[in-house]
């Protein structure tokens, strides 16, 4: 919707659900959407109806304590959203033990020293 502004909310407690953030941000204006990350957790996106309401929320709620955590509130950047999309697709978060040189892609080619010595006799 035109005029809406998405805010990135960092340092969100694992206990926090969308309704908690909606109630908190509603003090600053009309909340149109809330999304709370769970895998990995610790952040959320809150969309405010207008840029002015988003600016008010950023000013008033930066440093607010919710469930014992000090919130960070910033206007979201496109790369924040891209990162979430990669997490949703499984594109980030480790390589499952397979390093960049192909380690872990099959049986080991190395042999023990004792076996190598026995073969050479």
Protein Blocks (a to p, Z undefined) as FASTA:
>chain_A
ZZiacdddehiafkbcfklmmmmmmmnoccfbdcddfbdghiacdddfbfklmmmmmmmm
gopaeehiacddddddfklmmmmmmmmnopggijhhpafkopaiaccfbdcfklmmmmmZ
Z
